[in-house]
Amino acid sequence: MREPDDDDDGCCHRARGRKRTKVAAVAEMGAQEEGTIEHKVCARVGLLGNPSDVYFGRTISFSLGNFWASVRLEPSEDLVIRPHPIHDLVSFTSIHHLVHRLQSEGYYGGVRLLMAICKVFYKHCTDNNIKLKEGNFTLSYDTNIPRQTGLSGSSAIVCAALNCLLDFYGIRHLVKVEIRPGLILSAEKELGIVAGLQDRVAQVYGGLVYMDFSKEYMDKSGHGMYTPMDISLLPPLHLIYAENPSDSGKVHSTVRQRWLEGDKFIISLMEEVARLAVEGRKALLEKNYIKLADLMNRNFELRRQMFGDDVLGSLNIQMIEVARSVGAASKFTGSGGAVVAFCPDGPDQAKLLEEACKKAGFILQQAIVVPPVLNDEDMKALSS
């Protein structure tokens, strides 16, 4: 079982500068046909500072266009949550098929996520005197975010559904952008998913975001301070993941409990992890990529010291070691299951990384960084 810093559920050009990619355009605008609303939300990569978002720290994350989830809302007579034909499978060819499915995919698909965000959304509107129009709808979803890769597959579905609800009821301007990640997280907590705000912020904002979760500010406002950064500041990055990550991180982590109990070792290391994001922001602004590589490597080493190899999982550690074998910087994208890698020596080193991953049986893709996705209505809902 992975440590609680993000959810478990889960080509190759990059989007640079302010130019909109097709993926980002769909994510931002949604598709509208005859009253139908559709939104895509991309996966995310925690670049630096994770998992300190759960510990009043700081992080830098970006929206990853390689994978996404989509939610479709169609007006209907009754309110219907439509099961996915694959991810919510309830019909099997045999008991062997059922058991194999549960072992590889788990018990739950996305229906529970859609139901949970509807409940949280309705409660928020009721508590804040936001009037909702009459009318029902059918919600359905799809996703290609690989499971068990720490790329925020669950929160992508919930975020896309929230976007659909905001548009269906026409209240996007009434729900502050800063609190939307908290609504998404609340929906997941309804289902027992233990996570932090980082992933949801990256998916609500899109692009590259620096996040400050300082306790004083969080206690005062109920959310962190979120600062978008220009995605052109990022160097070329790569994503490494395994086809079958099922053996990763089977042992329960005690880090959260130790932190709550005031363990000085955990507290000091978690504070150092948070400082990496501060230093990383400076390194990105200065385009000091050698420093960025050092910070990425240090982020992983600190996580390893705190959580231990049994929690991290042998497969996850192997992905890191494969990247390090060719001199690439590397760290987890989230809690494990996938790795973000940077080749400071350029294309020749990236070629070596490709060969090393292929030999080890891992999948390597160049990371597609999605620009910010907030539209004009969202900008009206940003706190000044």
Secondary structure, 3 states (H helix, E strand, C coil): CCCCCCCCCCCCCCCCCCCCCHHHHHHHHCEEECCEEEEEEEEEEEEECCCHHHHCCEEEEEEEEEEEEEEEEEEECCCEECCCCCCCCCCCCCHHHHHHHHHHHCCCCCHHHHHHHHHHHHHHHHHCCCCCCCCEEEEEEEECCCCCCCCCHHHHHHHHHHHHHHHHCCCHHHCCHHHHHHHHHHHHHHCCCCCCCHHHHHHHHECEEEEECCHHHHHHHCCCEEEEECHHHCCCEEEEECCCCCCCCCCCCCHHHHHHCCCHHHHHHHHHHHHHHHHHHHHHHCCCHHHHHHHHHHHHHHHHHHHCHHHHCHHHHHHHHHHHHCCCEEEECCCCCEEEEECCCCHHHHHHHHHHHHHHCCEEEECCECCECCCHHHHHCCCC
